[in-house]
Amino acid sequence: MFGDFADVCPMPKPPDTSPPPVSPLSAAGDRHFDGLAEKFAASLYGGPRGELRLALLDRLLPELLALHGQPVLDVGGGLGQLAGWFAARGHAVTLVEPSGEMLARARESLSGRPVTFVQAPLQSLPEVAPGPWPLIACHAVLEWLADPRAALATLADRLAPGGQLSLMVFNRDALRFSNVVKGNLEKALADRLAGKGLRRRLTPISPLTHAQIIAWSAELGLEVRAVAGVRVFHDYLRRPPTSDADREALLALEWRYCRVEPHWRLGRYLLYTLVRPDTPHPPAEEPGS
């Protein structure tokens, strides 16, 4: 099996399996997931790709972050898997999520754990969770926002000196490569990669590039201490693994190359550790450099 994230935060199964209504964009143009939580859970976490993502995070987070039981702000925490992972390791977690449906599921699955739940969008952090925070996690959120650069600025402003931001974003370059592999050549040539956020398909409205994260981090005074690719092979497979042995072999490959040039650059997600320095430090080298 890929990992133990599901044991940390088992997902409750709702009794109603009827198709939920399509969620519109918010007034700010962001994609929220009220009415789509079941599809979100099934598409992202109900299959091998979700299991693989969580298994890789289970290995990567202890290596990329300095963890010592500090409080954690989990922004856009969704169904609560990440909050559950931190809570199981002794962190008090504040989970902020705009979708009431997603938050209700997270509250149910994390009952009894040291997690505080706040229903609010990322833009409300200055009011609902001003900080400063020693550790912020924001995974797979910026790509669903109309203005991801402003969102990163809001996160940076919440960090304490020396604080860490664990940021994971949907990789635009990987999305282009995936479209070419699937034969969507005209779409790739036209660079029509972003989703519109108006249907049930879960294509992010603001997929991001490594160059954008590097440039924005520098502008905001954040240091990039580490970067890794998540799912650098899985999403390009012609045939998904069908046996436990094949799945374990794939996990081994993903783990071996997730921080190695050039493979990490085509991860479906890019995972960063960004730090607001106490004092200036030399920038970290990119993987494989």
N, C-alpha and C positions, 0 to 999 in steps of 0.2 A: 504494500500500500504506500501512498505517497507521503503521508504524514499524519500528525495528531492534532491539527487545528480543529477538526470537527469534534474531537473529544473535549477540547478546551471550551468550545462554544457550540453545542449541538443546535441545529436549526429546528425550531418548532414547525410542525406541519399543520397548516390551517385547514379547517374542515371544508371551506368553500373552494372548489377547484375551477369555478367558472372563470372565463377570460375576464380580466380586469379592464376597465376603461382606459383609453389612452390618456396619458398625462400631458397637458400642455406645458409650454415653457412658462417660467415665472415672469413676473412683470419686468425683472431685470434681464430677461433673455436667457436665464439659466435653465438647465434640464434637471428637474427633480423627479422623484420616483413614486409619488403617491399614485396608486392604481396600477403600478407596474412592479411591485415588490416581488410577487410570485414569479413573474418572468425573469426579473433580475436575479433572484435566488437560483432558479432552475438553470438559466443560461450561463451564469458566471460561476456558481458554486455547486451546481448539481451534477457536474460531469468532470471528466479528467482534466480539462484545462483549469478549472477552478481549484481542484485538488492539487494540481501541480504548482500553481501560483502560491497557494498557502504553504505547501511543503517547502518551497524555495525560501519564502519569507521566514519560515521557522528556522532555517539555517542561516540566512543572511543577516537578520536583524541583530542577533547577538554579536556578530562580527563587525557590522557597520556602525553600531551605536555603543556608547559607553553607558551601560545600564547599571544602576545602583539603587533601584527602588524609588526613584524620583517621581513626583506627580506627572501625569501625562494628559495632554489635551488631544483628543482624537477628533479631528475635524472632518465632517462628512462621514461619520463612522458607520452609516448604513445598518446592516444586519448585526453588527457587533462582533465579528470575528476578531478583528484586531484589538478591540478593547478587551475582549476575553483573554487574548494571548498575553497582553500586558498585565491584566488583573491577576492571572494565574501565576505571574512571576513577581508579585508583591507590590505592584504599582497601583496607586489610587488614580482612577481614570475619570475624566470628564468627557463624555461623549456628546458631541454637538452634531445634530442631523436635522435638515429642514423638513424631511418627509415624516409626517405623523405615523404613517403605516409602517415605514421602515423602523422608526424609533420604537413603536409598540412591539415589534418582533424582537428587536435587540433587548428591550426591557424584559421580555418573557424569557429569552434564552440566557440572560445574564443575571437572573434572579439570585440574590444572595451574595453576589460578588461586589467588591468595592468600586462601583461605577455610579457616577451621577449622570443623569440624562437631561439634556437641554434641547428643546426643539427650536432651532434657529438656523438661518443660512449663514454661510461663512462671512458675509459682509457685516453681520451683527456681532462678530467677535469682540469689537471694542466695548460693546455694552454688556454682553452676556458672559464673556470670559476674557477680561482684559489682560490678565497676567501681571507681571511677566512669568513665563513658563520655562522650566528647565528642559522640557522635552515636548515637542509637538509632533504628532503624526497626521499626515494628510495624504491618504493613498487613493488614487483613482478618483480624484475630485476636480482638479483644475480643468481637465479636458471636457467637463460638462458645464463649464461656466462661459458666459459671453466675454468676460474680460479676465483671463487667467493671470495676466501680469499684475493687475490691481489686486487680485486675490493673493498672489505671492507676497506683495507688499504688506497686505494686512497680516499675513502669517509672520512675516519678518518682524513687524512691529510688536508682536506678542512675545517674542523670544527674549529671555533674560540674557545678560552677558554670559558668554560661554554656553548658551543653550543650543540644543540640537533640534533640527527639523528633519524628520524622516519623510521625504517627499517621493511619491510614486506617481508618474504621469504616463498617459497613453502615448506611444511613440509614433509620430507622424511618418517617419521614414519607414518604419515597419509596416504601417498601414499601406503605404504606396507599394512596397515590395509584395505584400500579400495580395493586393489587387492585381499586380502583374502576374503572379503565380496562378491566380484564378482565371486569367484571361481577360480581365477588365482593362484592356490596353488603352482604349480611348479615354476612359475615366482617369487612368494614371497620367496620360499625356496632358490632359486638361487640368490636372491637379485638383480634380473634384473629389476630394477625399473625405472631407468633414460631413458628418450627418447633419440633418436639419432639426432633429429633436422633436418632430411632430408625429412620428409614427411609432410602432412598437419595436422597431429595429434599434439595437443598442450600439449604434456607431456614434462615437463622441462628436460633439459639435465643435470642439477646439483641440484636436490632437496637436501635440507639441513636439518640438525638435530639441535635441541635446544642445544645439547652438543657442536656442532661446533661453533655456534654463541657465546656461553658463553666463550669458549676457545679462539677464535679469538679476541673477544672484550677485554679480559684480556691482551692478548699479545700486543694489540694496544693501551692500556691505556684508554679504554673506559669503563664507568660504565653502567651497565644494571639497569636502573631506573624502568622499567615496562615491562611486557610482557602479551600478551593476545592471545587467539586463535580465529581465524576468520573462521566461519562455522564449529563448533564442532559437529553438528548433521546433518545438511542438506545433506551432501554428502554420508551419510550412510542410508538414508531413503529408504525403499522398495517402497513407493509410495510418489511422491512429493505432496505438498499441492496443492489443486485445487481451493479452495475458499479464498476470502479475509480474512475470519475469521481464517482459518487454517494458512495462511501466517503470520498473525499478532501473532498467538499463537507460531509459530515457531520462529519468531523474538524475542518474549518475552523470550523463552527458551534459545536461543542463547545468548541474552544479560545477562540473569541471570547467566549463567555458563561459559561465555567466559574467566573469570579470576579465576575460581574455580578449584582446584584439584579434580579429575585428568583430567577433561574434556578439559581444555585449551590445553593440550599436544597433543590432536588428532585433533585440528583445521586444516583445509586444509591449511591455512596460519598461520604463527606465526608473530605477530606484536610486535615490540620492540621500546622502547625509550632508546637510547644510548646517553650518555653525555660525552663530554671531560671536565673533572672537572677543575675549577679554582684552587681549593684546594682539598685535599683528602676528600672523604666522605665515610662512611660505605656503603657497597653494599646493594641494596634493596633486601628484601626477595621476593622469587618467590610467585606467587598467591597461596593462600591456605596453605602456610607453617606456 
